[in-house]
Amino acid sequence: MDTKSTINNELTLALSTFFEQYSQEQQSRLRSTLIAELQRMRLELEKCKSNDSIEALTHQFVGIARYLQLKNTVPMANSCEREQFKHQLNDLLNAVMDYANER
Protein backbone atom coordinates (compact mmCIF):
# COMPACT_ATOMS: atom_id res chain seq x y z
CA MET A 1 0.00 0.00 0.00
CA ASP A 2 1.44 3.38 -0.95
CA THR A 3 1.73 6.34 1.40
CA LYS A 4 -1.27 8.18 -0.09
CA SER A 5 -3.51 5.12 0.37
CA THR A 6 -2.30 4.72 3.93
CA ILE A 7 -3.04 8.38 4.70
CA ASN A 8 -6.49 8.13 3.09
CA ASN A 9 -7.30 4.97 5.06
CA GLU A 10 -6.14 6.59 8.30
CA LEU A 11 -8.18 9.72 7.56
CA THR A 12 -11.27 7.65 6.77
CA LEU A 13 -10.92 5.68 10.00
CA ALA A 14 -10.34 8.84 12.05
CA LEU A 15 -13.32 10.58 10.43
CA SER A 16 -15.51 7.56 11.04
CA THR A 17 -14.53 7.52 14.71
CA PHE A 18 -15.26 11.24 14.99
CA PHE A 19 -18.62 11.23 13.21
CA GLU A 20 -19.94 8.15 15.02
CA GLN A 21 -20.18 10.26 18.19
CA TYR A 22 -23.15 12.08 16.66
CA SER A 23 -26.67 11.26 15.46
CA GLN A 24 -27.24 10.76 11.72
CA GLU A 25 -28.78 14.23 11.38
CA GLN A 26 -25.87 15.87 13.22
CA GLN A 27 -23.37 13.89 11.13
CA SER A 28 -24.98 15.12 7.94
CA ARG A 29 -24.85 18.76 9.05
CA LEU A 30 -21.26 18.41 10.28
CA ARG A 31 -20.13 16.84 7.00
CA SER A 32 -21.84 19.54 4.92
CA THR A 33 -20.37 22.32 7.03
CA LEU A 34 -16.93 20.75 7.00
CA ILE A 35 -16.96 20.28 3.23
CA ALA A 36 -18.07 23.90 2.71
CA GLU A 37 -15.38 25.22 5.05
CA LEU A 38 -12.59 23.14 3.48
CA GLN A 39 -13.72 24.20 -0.01
CA ARG A 40 -13.71 27.85 1.11
CA MET A 41 -10.18 27.42 2.45
CA ARG A 42 -9.03 25.77 -0.78
CA LEU A 43 -10.45 28.66 -2.85
CA GLU A 44 -8.83 31.20 -0.55
CA LEU A 45 -5.50 29.37 -0.88
CA GLU A 46 -5.81 29.37 -4.68
CA LYS A 47 -6.42 33.14 -4.65
CA CYS A 48 -3.31 33.79 -2.56
CA LYS A 49 -0.31 35.08 -4.43
CA SER A 50 2.98 33.28 -3.89
CA ASN A 51 4.26 35.98 -1.54
CA ASP A 52 1.03 36.13 0.52
CA SER A 53 1.08 34.62 3.98
CA ILE A 54 -1.03 31.51 4.46
CA GLU A 55 -0.55 31.52 8.23
CA ALA A 56 -4.24 32.26 8.93
CA LEU A 57 -5.33 29.39 6.68
CA THR A 58 -2.89 26.92 8.21
CA HIS A 59 -4.04 28.02 11.66
CA GLN A 60 -7.68 27.36 10.67
CA PHE A 61 -6.70 23.98 9.22
CA VAL A 62 -4.90 22.97 12.41
CA GLY A 63 -7.99 23.98 14.39
CA ILE A 64 -10.22 21.82 12.20
CA ALA A 65 -7.80 18.89 12.40
CA ARG A 66 -7.72 19.15 16.19
CA TYR A 67 -11.51 19.40 16.39
CA LEU A 68 -11.76 16.25 14.25
CA GLN A 69 -9.20 14.59 16.52
CA LEU A 70 -6.80 14.04 13.62
CA LYS A 71 -3.60 15.03 15.43
CA ASN A 72 -2.11 11.56 14.86
CA THR A 73 -3.16 11.46 11.21
CA VAL A 74 -2.58 14.98 9.87
CA PRO A 75 0.73 16.74 10.52
CA MET A 76 -0.07 19.63 12.84
CA ALA A 77 2.63 22.08 11.79
CA ASN A 78 1.29 25.62 11.68
CA SER A 79 4.05 26.64 9.31
CA CYS A 80 4.38 24.32 6.36
CA GLU A 81 5.13 25.00 2.74
CA ARG A 82 2.27 26.09 0.52
CA GLU A 83 2.35 22.91 -1.63
CA GLN A 84 2.40 20.64 1.43
CA PHE A 85 -0.50 22.56 2.94
CA LYS A 86 -2.43 22.37 -0.34
CA HIS A 87 -1.99 18.59 -0.38
CA GLN A 88 -3.07 18.25 3.26
CA LEU A 89 -6.14 20.39 2.65
CA ASN A 90 -7.09 18.45 -0.48
CA ASP A 91 -6.50 15.09 1.23
CA LEU A 92 -8.80 16.04 4.10
CA LEU A 93 -11.45 17.50 1.78
CA ASN A 94 -11.38 14.39 -0.42
CA ALA A 95 -11.57 12.10 2.60
CA VAL A 96 -14.60 13.96 4.00
CA MET A 97 -16.31 13.96 0.59
CA ASP A 98 -15.61 10.24 0.13
CA TYR A 99 -16.90 9.56 3.63
CA ALA A 100 -20.06 11.59 2.90
CA ASN A 101 -20.64 9.72 -0.37
CA GLU A 102 -20.43 6.38 1.43
CA ARG A 103 -23.20 7.37 3.85
MARGUNU-603405 format. One line per field, with one value per residue: residue in three letters; x, y, z of N, C-alpha, C in turn. Coordinates in steps of 0.02 Angstrom, whole numbers, always signed. Example, Ala and Ser with C-alpha at 12.3 -4.5 7.8 and 13.67 -1.06 7.14 Angstrom:
2
aa <- c(Ala	Ser);
n_X <- c(+660	+642);
n_Y <- c(-284	-112);
n_Z <- c(+390	+354);
ca_X <- c(+615	+684);
ca_Y <- c(-225	-53);
ca_Z <- c(+390	+357);
c_X <- c(+660	+645);
c_Y <- c(-165	+2);
c_Z <- c(+390	+394);
This chain:
103
aa <- c(Met	Asp	Thr	Lys	Ser	Thr	Ile	Asn	Asn	Glu	Leu	Thr	Leu	Ala	Leu	Ser	Thr	Phe	Phe	Glu	Gln	Tyr	Ser	Gln	Glu	Gln	Gln	Ser	Arg	Leu	Arg	Ser	Thr	Leu	Ile	Ala	Glu	Leu	Gln	Arg	Met	Arg	Leu	Glu	Leu	Glu	Lys	Cys	Lys	Ser	Asn	Asp	Ser	Ile	Glu	Ala	Leu	Thr	His	Gln	Phe	Val	Gly	Ile	Ala	Arg	Tyr	Leu	Gln	Leu	Lys	Asn	Thr	Val	Pro	Met	Ala	Asn	Ser	Cys	Glu	Arg	Glu	Gln	Phe	Lys	His	Gln	Leu	Asn	Asp	Leu	Leu	Asn	Ala	Val	Met	Asp	Tyr	Ala	Asn	Glu	Arg);
n_X <- c(+43	+31	+95	+0	-122	-119	-126	-252	-333	-310	-361	-496	-534	-512	-603	-722	-726	-737	-861	-954	-989	-1099	-1275	-1366	-1423	-1351	-1223	-1236	-1256	-1135	-1041	-1078	-1054	-918	-864	-899	-825	-692	-684	-699	-581	-488	-515	-481	-345	-303	-322	-225	-75	+94	+180	+100	+49	+4	-27	-143	-236	-173	-177	-315	-339	-266	-341	-464	-420	-381	-505	-572	-503	-384	-249	-151	-151	-148	-17	+27	+87	+97	+164	+194	+252	+178	+136	+136	+39	-71	-88	-119	-239	-320	-317	-386	-510	-551	-559	-663	-768	-774	-808	-933	-1002	-1011	-1105);
n_Y <- c(-59	+109	+269	+373	+302	+243	+357	+405	+298	+303	+430	+411	+315	+388	+494	+423	+374	+497	+552	+456	+485	+562	+593	+534	+643	+752	+714	+727	+866	+912	+856	+922	+1056	+1050	+1012	+1124	+1224	+1179	+1183	+1321	+1364	+1306	+1375	+1505	+1486	+1460	+1585	+1660	+1748	+1703	+1764	+1796	+1777	+1623	+1593	+1616	+1531	+1405	+1400	+1394	+1270	+1183	+1199	+1141	+1010	+972	+981	+879	+777	+730	+732	+633	+589	+691	+798	+923	+1046	+1219	+1300	+1264	+1221	+1296	+1207	+1083	+1109	+1131	+1002	+931	+994	+963	+823	+801	+861	+780	+657	+681	+707	+584	+503	+557	+524	+388	+369);
n_Z <- c(+0	-45	+16	+5	-2	+124	+207	+167	+209	+347	+374	+339	+435	+553	+533	+530	+662	+729	+678	+716	+845	+844	+806	+659	+590	+643	+601	+462	+448	+504	+413	+293	+328	+357	+233	+157	+223	+207	+67	+49	+109	+22	-97	-55	-32	-162	-218	-158	-180	-223	-133	-27	+142	+216	+340	+421	+360	+377	+514	+537	+477	+560	+675	+635	+609	+738	+804	+739	+790	+732	+757	+758	+631	+534	+495	+611	+594	+603	+519	+367	+203	+60	-46	+21	+118	+35	-17	+101	+138	+25	+34	+155	+125	+16	+82	+174	+84	+16	+124	+154	+37	+49	+144);
ca_X <- c(+0	+72	+86	-64	-176	-115	-152	-324	-365	-307	-409	-564	-546	-517	-666	-776	-727	-763	-931	-997	-1009	-1158	-1333	-1362	-1439	-1293	-1168	-1249	-1242	-1063	-1007	-1092	-1018	-846	-848	-904	-769	-630	-686	-685	-509	-452	-523	-441	-275	-290	-321	-165	-15	+149	+213	+51	+54	-51	-28	-212	-266	-145	-202	-384	-335	-245	-399	-511	-390	-386	-575	-588	-460	-340	-180	-106	-158	-129	+37	-3	+132	+65	+202	+219	+256	+114	+118	+120	-25	-122	-100	-153	-307	-355	-325	-440	-572	-569	-579	-730	-816	-781	-845	-1003	-1032	-1022	-1160);
ca_Y <- c(+0	+169	+317	+409	+256	+236	+419	+406	+249	+330	+486	+382	+284	+442	+529	+378	+376	+562	+562	+408	+513	+604	+563	+538	+712	+794	+694	+756	+938	+921	+842	+977	+1116	+1037	+1014	+1195	+1261	+1157	+1210	+1392	+1371	+1289	+1433	+1560	+1468	+1468	+1657	+1690	+1754	+1664	+1799	+1807	+1731	+1576	+1576	+1613	+1469	+1346	+1401	+1368	+1199	+1148	+1199	+1091	+944	+957	+970	+813	+729	+702	+751	+578	+573	+749	+837	+981	+1104	+1281	+1332	+1216	+1250	+1304	+1146	+1032	+1128	+1119	+929	+913	+1020	+923	+755	+802	+875	+720	+605	+698	+698	+512	+478	+580	+486	+319	+368);
ca_Z <- c(+0	-48	+70	-5	+18	+197	+235	+155	+253	+415	+378	+339	+500	+603	+522	+552	+735	+750	+660	+751	+909	+833	+773	+586	+569	+661	+556	+397	+453	+514	+350	+246	+352	+350	+162	+136	+253	+174	-1	+55	+123	-39	-143	-28	-44	-234	-232	-128	-221	-194	-77	+26	+199	+223	+412	+447	+334	+410	+583	+533	+461	+621	+720	+610	+620	+810	+819	+712	+826	+681	+771	+743	+560	+493	+526	+642	+589	+584	+466	+318	+137	+26	-81	+71	+147	-17	-19	+163	+132	-24	+61	+205	+89	-21	+130	+200	+30	+6	+181	+145	-18	+71	+192);
c_X <- c(+45	+53	+20	-123	-177	-144	-227	-361	-365	-356	-481	-581	-555	-583	-725	-783	-755	-838	-978	-1018	-1076	-1214	-1326	-1374	-1380	-1234	-1176	-1234	-1168	-1024	-1016	-1054	-943	-825	-848	-844	-703	-627	-671	-611	-468	-456	-481	-367	-257	-286	-258	-109	+42	+182	+164	+62	-8	-58	-99	-247	-239	-168	-274	-384	-315	-303	-450	-484	-393	-458	-597	-547	-414	-266	-130	-105	-133	-73	+9	+41	+93	+101	+231	+220	+188	+91	+98	+52	-82	-139	-138	-227	-348	-366	-383	-507	-596	-592	-649	-783	-827	-822	-919	-1038	-1047	-1082	-1226);
c_Y <- c(+62	+218	+353	+365	+248	+297	+422	+357	+273	+387	+460	+352	+337	+481	+487	+379	+442	+567	+515	+431	+548	+565	+571	+609	+759	+778	+727	+831	+952	+909	+899	+1040	+1109	+1041	+1086	+1235	+1242	+1182	+1285	+1404	+1356	+1346	+1492	+1548	+1479	+1542	+1691	+1693	+1719	+1698	+1814	+1756	+1686	+1554	+1570	+1549	+1407	+1342	+1373	+1293	+1159	+1145	+1147	+1021	+925	+942	+900	+757	+692	+715	+696	+561	+629	+786	+904	+1044	+1165	+1314	+1279	+1251	+1249	+1240	+1090	+1046	+1114	+1044	+906	+933	+978	+852	+752	+814	+813	+664	+618	+687	+624	+482	+496	+539	+414	+314	+377);
c_Z <- c(+0	+8	+65	+16	+94	+231	+227	+199	+325	+424	+381	+406	+554	+595	+545	+628	+761	+738	+698	+820	+905	+800	+697	+561	+584	+616	+488	+397	+461	+450	+300	+265	+342	+277	+137	+161	+219	+102	+0	+66	+60	-89	-120	-40	-118	-253	-206	-179	-186	-135	-20	+82	+201	+296	+439	+423	+368	+483	+585	+521	+523	+670	+699	+623	+693	+830	+797	+745	+778	+695	+756	+669	+515	+529	+550	+639	+566	+526	+419	+250	+104	-9	-33	+102	+98	-21	+43	+160	+84	+0	+111	+171	+52	+25	+158	+146	+16	+62	+175	+91	+1	+117	+158);
